[in-house]
């Protein structure tokens, strides 16, 4: 997962994460990674429309954003 997040940062890609918050609720977020360290990911959150900090230990999974095909 660290490698995926690092590649997303370098490529400035939007990615999707599943994250467990401080209340124990799971949420799905689309983010763009800005900075990372060994404990946190600083990212622009498209849901909140601001830069947010996510604990690495609370990110359950991450993946590419599926692109829709327009007609």
Order of alpha helices (4+ residues) and beta strands (2+ residues): alpha-beta-beta-beta-beta-beta
